[in-house]
């Protein structure tokens, strides 16, 4: 079974912004990752915001082509997500990060692609290291 590739805003922004410190890393990783890349609306919102007007059409194109696809219903997973945010309040954990961690708990064979070192701290199912690819 193929891995479920979950993308974080750090990876998306690095991929689409030449000014990002991790751009070369993200561009090198992208061809090796099967599509679609799954994410949540919170990650998309962060990504659109961080990319600003110059990068927004590029992200829109990835969505329209089905390279990146939202695959999480916060309404169905609200309490576990809020519990994660409470558990990691000292980090602090963003809504986007909490959604991605929850996705790792509900999807088969997840791999989070991120530039966010906080994913080294977070745990899925309370004790399991989250499978990540990061620079």
C-alpha positions as CSV (number, residue, x, y, z in Angstrom):
1,X,0.0,0.0,0.0
2,X,1.3,3.5,-0.9
3,X,2.0,5.9,1.9
4,X,-0.5,8.7,2.6
5,X,1.6,11.9,2.0
6,X,0.4,14.7,4.3
7,X,1.8,18.2,3.5
8,X,2.2,21.0,5.9
9,X,2.3,24.7,5.1
10,X,6.1,24.9,5.5
11,X,6.6,22.4,2.7
12,X,4.0,24.1,0.5
13,X,5.5,27.5,1.0
14,X,9.0,26.3,0.4
15,X,8.0,24.5,-2.7
16,X,6.2,27.6,-4.2
17,X,8.5,30.4,-3.0
18,X,12.0,30.8,-4.3
19,X,12.7,33.1,-1.4
20,X,12.1,30.4,1.2
21,X,15.2,29.0,2.9
22,X,14.0,25.4,2.2
23,X,13.0,25.9,-1.4
24,X,15.7,23.7,-2.9
25,X,15.0,20.9,-0.5
26,X,11.2,21.1,-1.2
27,X,11.7,21.2,-5.0
28,X,14.0,18.1,-4.7
29,X,11.5,16.2,-2.6
30,X,8.4,16.9,-4.7
31,X,9.0,14.5,-7.6
32,X,9.6,11.6,-5.2
33,X,6.3,12.0,-3.5
34,X,3.2,10.3,-5.0
35,X,0.1,12.4,-5.6
36,X,-2.3,13.5,-4.3
37,X,-0.7,15.2,-1.3
38,X,-3.4,15.4,1.4
39,X,-3.8,18.2,3.8
40,X,-6.4,20.1,5.8
41,X,-8.1,23.5,5.3
42,X,-6.1,25.0,8.1
43,X,-2.8,24.2,6.3
44,X,-4.3,25.7,3.1
45,X,-5.3,28.9,4.9
46,X,-1.9,29.3,6.4
47,X,-0.2,28.6,3.0
48,X,-2.3,31.0,1.1
49,X,-1.6,33.7,3.8
50,X,2.1,33.0,3.9
51,X,2.5,32.9,0.1
52,X,0.7,36.2,-0.4
53,X,-0.5,37.4,-3.8
54,X,2.6,36.3,-5.7
55,X,2.3,32.6,-4.7
56,X,-1.4,32.2,-4.3
57,X,-2.1,31.4,-8.0
58,X,0.6,28.6,-7.8
59,X,-1.1,27.0,-4.9
60,X,-4.5,27.4,-6.5
61,X,-3.1,25.5,-9.6
62,X,-1.9,22.7,-7.4
63,X,-5.4,22.4,-5.9
64,X,-7.1,22.6,-9.3
65,X,-4.8,19.9,-10.7
66,X,-5.4,17.6,-7.7
67,X,-1.8,17.5,-6.6
68,X,-2.8,18.9,-3.2
69,X,-6.2,17.9,-1.9
70,X,-8.0,18.6,1.4
71,X,-8.8,15.4,3.2
72,X,-9.9,16.3,6.7
73,X,-13.2,17.2,8.3
74,X,-12.6,19.3,11.4
75,X,-16.3,19.1,12.3
76,X,-15.9,15.3,12.7
77,X,-12.6,15.5,14.5
78,X,-13.0,18.7,16.6
79,X,-12.6,17.3,20.1
80,X,-9.5,15.2,19.3
81,X,-7.9,18.2,17.6
82,X,-8.7,20.5,20.6
83,X,-7.3,17.9,22.9
84,X,-4.1,17.9,21.0
85,X,-3.9,21.7,21.1
86,X,-4.4,21.6,24.8
87,X,-1.8,18.8,25.3
88,X,0.8,20.7,23.4
89,X,-0.2,24.2,24.5
90,X,3.4,24.8,25.8
91,X,4.8,24.3,22.2
92,X,2.3,26.0,21.2
93,X,0.5,23.8,18.6
94,X,-1.4,25.5,15.8
95,X,-4.7,24.4,14.5
96,X,-3.0,23.3,11.3
97,X,-0.5,21.2,13.2
98,X,-3.2,19.6,15.4
99,X,-5.2,18.7,12.3
100,X,-2.2,17.1,10.7
101,X,-1.3,15.1,13.8
102,X,-4.9,13.9,14.0
103,X,-4.8,12.9,10.3
104,X,-1.7,10.7,11.1
105,X,-3.9,8.9,13.7
106,X,-6.7,8.3,11.3
107,X,-5.0,7.6,7.9
108,X,-3.1,4.5,6.9
109,X,0.7,4.7,6.6
110,X,1.0,8.5,6.9
111,X,4.1,10.5,6.1
112,X,4.1,14.2,7.0
113,X,6.2,16.5,4.8
114,X,7.1,19.6,6.8
115,X,9.8,22.1,7.6
116,X,8.4,22.4,11.2
117,X,10.7,20.9,13.8
118,X,7.7,20.8,16.3
119,X,6.7,17.6,14.5
120,X,9.7,16.0,16.3
121,X,8.0,16.8,19.6
122,X,4.4,15.8,18.7
123,X,3.2,12.2,19.1
124,X,0.4,10.3,17.4
125,X,-1.7,8.1,19.7
126,X,0.1,9.8,22.6
127,X,3.4,7.8,22.3
128,X,4.2,7.1,18.6
129,X,6.7,9.2,16.7
130,X,5.1,10.9,13.7
131,X,6.7,9.7,10.5
132,X,8.1,12.8,8.9
133,X,10.3,14.0,6.1
134,X,12.0,17.3,6.9
135,X,15.2,19.1,5.9
